[in-house]
């Protein structure tokens, strides 16, 4: 059974940091580009960041550039999202997903092509 599992969410004060993890079962996460997405209450799901498979190219939404970093640890078969300088508007459920491609070609505007999703992890930024 193919499954993505996120972890690392929680409650953090504004300006704080969290690191989210995305691991997989049923397939090798290292083989594919992985994207992070988030959905806040009452809002549409949006792309946050993506990392390609081969050259490790990374992509970020403008709202998180300079604050979030995506990277992968192939030995651990895990993709991480390091989130610094968190703001209340970062509050959302965060999901990792893959379209089983090697690059982040669909990350920007073709979210519907992502067919493997995790269950999500809640991130709340509040004082």
N, C-alpha and C positions, 0 to 999 in steps of 0.2 A: 504494500500500500504506500503510495507516494504521499508524503506529508512534509510541510514546512512548519517549523516551530519557532516562534519568537519568544524572547525573554528579556528581562532587564528593565521593564517599565516600572513606574512608581510615581510617588509624589515628591516634587522637588520645588524649592523656592526659586523665584526669578533670579537669574544669574547663575544658577547652579548647572550641574552636568549630570548626564546619564549616558550609559552605553548600552545600546540594544544589541542583541545577538539573534542571528537567524541560522538555524541548523536544519538539516533535512534527514528524512528517513525514507527508504524505498528508492532513492536515487542519489547520485553523487553530486552534491551542490557545486563542487569545483568545475563541473562540466559546462555550467551555464552562466549567463549574465543574471545578476540578481538586482531587483529593484526594491526600494522602500517607499511605501505610500502611507498616507495618513487620512483619517476622516474625523473631523470634529463634529459635534452635535449640530444637526441642522444644515450641514454643509456637504458638498460633494467630496468624494474621495479625490485626493490629489497626489501627484508624484512628488516625492521628496528628494530621492537620490537614486543613482543606479551605478553599478560597476560592471564592466564587461569581463568576459572570461579571459581572453588571451593577453591583451596588452594592459589590462587593468585600468583602462580609461574610465574616468568618473564623470558624473553629471549631477548637477544640483539645481533645485529650484532656486529662483532668485531670493526667495524669502529666507533661505537657510545658508546661502553662500557665505563662507568665512566663519560660520559657527558650527556647522556639521561636517563630519568627515566619514566617508564610507571606505571600508577596506576589507580585504578578505585574508583569512589565514587558511591556506590550502591544507596545511598539516592538520589543522583542527577541523577542516571542512565546515568552516563557519564564516559568515559575513557579518561584520559589525557596523553599527552606526553610532559614532561618537558624537554626542550632542552637547555642545558647550554654550554658555551664555543664553540659557533657555529663557524664553519669554512666555507670558500667559497665553499668547496666541499660538504657541506650539502645542497646547493641550489638545490631545486627540488620541484615538486608537491608531497605533502604528502597525502596519502589516509589511511583511516581506513577500515577494512574489517573483515568479519567473515565467517567461513565455517560451522557455526552453530554447532560446537562441543564444548566440555567442556574444552578441553586441546589444547595446541599449537602443536599438533603432526604434523600438515601439514605445520607449519610455515617455516621450513628451506628449504624444497625442493619440496613442493607440493602446490605452490601458486595457481595452477589451480583449486584446490578444494575450494578456497574461492569464494563463489558465491554471496555474498552481499557486495557491494562496495559503498563508498561515492563518491562524485563528485570531491573531492580533494581540497586542499588549498595550495596556492603557498608560499613557503618559499625562500626568497632571502637573501643571506649573502654577503654583499658587502660594501666596504668603499666608 
